[in-house]
Amino acid sequence: MSRGYFGIGVEGISKAANLGAVLRTAHAFEASFAFSIGADPRALEVRMTDTSRSHNHLPYYDWDSLDEMRLPKGCELIGIELTEDAVDLPSFRHGLNCAYILGPEKGSLSPRAQEMCAAIVQIPTKFCLNVSLAAALTLYDRALCFGGYSGRPLPSHLTSRQRRKKSTVDQRDIAHKSR
Ligand SMILES: C[S@@+](CC[C@H](N)C(=O)[O-])C[C@H]1O[C@@H](n2cnc3c(N)ncnc32)[C@H](O)[C@@H]1O
């Protein structure tokens, strides 16, 4: 079971395909809300690209500027950006209540947005990813932390499927040797 809540948004996005993909991702990972800051009007034509119809299921705020942004009380803003002082995502401790913000297709999160963030987190990649992919990896990492999944088994622990397969092979071996 997932814990806490989160929102996710983008600053200065210009392509509907990218905004649509971020919204679809937010919807799929069960975000509580999504937002954009100063989105290009063309990016807001997302209905064609967000086939999950997130606008019917997920509150979406289209704020013109960072000054207009209103997050719930106690909700930390977390920047997702490749910067020199960013924390690597696998080492980042996600807060229970936070809003992740990503930058535009061309450029980075604005200095003002970065200042407003409680932390800046980067996905350890050689160069920058598509913004919607960066959103998906961030939310996947959060799901791993808060999703209540059991730890990965040690190599010696076989999954039930592997055990069934192994036992079939063992039985075939025994049958073969006893011939
Ligand atoms: C396509 S990237 C920005 C382009 C890039 N700054 C450039 O012009 O070379 C769009 C956004 O995706 C996010 N992003 C992409 N790769 C990332 C990474 N490895 N770590 C963290 N954020 C990333 C950031 O929010 C970034 O502003």
PDBQT file of the ligand as one rigid body, heavy atoms in Angstrom, charges set to zero:
ROOT
HETATM    1  C1  LIG A 201      15.062  17.477 -21.715  1.00  0.00    +0.000 C 
HETATM    2  S1  LIG A 201      15.486  17.957 -20.106  1.00  0.00    +0.000 S 
HETATM    3  C2  LIG A 201      16.111  19.597 -20.279  1.00  0.00    +0.000 C 
HETATM    4  C3  LIG A 201      17.063  19.804 -21.356  1.00  0.00    +0.000 C 
HETATM    5  C4  LIG A 201      18.483  20.072 -20.900  1.00  0.00    +0.000 C 
HETATM    6  N1  LIG A 201      18.610  20.916 -19.729  1.00  0.00    +0.000 N 
HETATM    7  C5  LIG A 201      19.270  20.615 -22.061  1.00  0.00    +0.000 C 
HETATM    8  O1  LIG A 201      18.862  21.650 -22.602  1.00  0.00    +0.000 OA
HETATM    9  O2  LIG A 201      20.225  19.982 -22.398  1.00  0.00    +0.000 OA
HETATM   10  C6  LIG A 201      13.930  18.363 -19.424  1.00  0.00    +0.000 C 
HETATM   11  C7  LIG A 201      13.816  18.194 -17.942  1.00  0.00    +0.000 C 
HETATM   12  O3  LIG A 201      13.832  16.796 -17.648  1.00  0.00    +0.000 OA
HETATM   13  C8  LIG A 201      14.381  16.605 -16.355  1.00  0.00    +0.000 C 
HETATM   14  N2  LIG A 201      15.533  15.700 -16.499  1.00  0.00    +0.000 N 
HETATM   15  C9  LIG A 201      15.985  15.117 -17.623  1.00  0.00    +0.000 A 
HETATM   16  N3  LIG A 201      17.005  14.296 -17.345  1.00  0.00    +0.000 NA
HETATM   17  C10 LIG A 201      17.195  14.347 -16.012  1.00  0.00    +0.000 A 
HETATM   18  C11 LIG A 201      18.091  13.699 -15.107  1.00  0.00    +0.000 A 
HETATM   19  N4  LIG A 201      19.011  12.840 -15.526  1.00  0.00    +0.000 N 
HETATM   20  N5  LIG A 201      17.986  13.982 -13.796  1.00  0.00    +0.000 NA
HETATM   21  C12 LIG A 201      17.062  14.834 -13.346  1.00  0.00    +0.000 A 
HETATM   22  N6  LIG A 201      16.189  15.476 -14.152  1.00  0.00    +0.000 NA
HETATM   23  C13 LIG A 201      16.251  15.247 -15.459  1.00  0.00    +0.000 A 
HETATM   24  C14 LIG A 201      14.756  17.966 -15.818  1.00  0.00    +0.000 C 
HETATM   25  O4  LIG A 201      13.700  18.440 -15.027  1.00  0.00    +0.000 OA
HETATM   26  C15 LIG A 201      14.919  18.786 -17.083  1.00  0.00    +0.000 C 
HETATM   27  O5  LIG A 201      14.763  20.161 -16.875  1.00  0.00    +0.000 OA
ENDROOT
TORSDOF 0
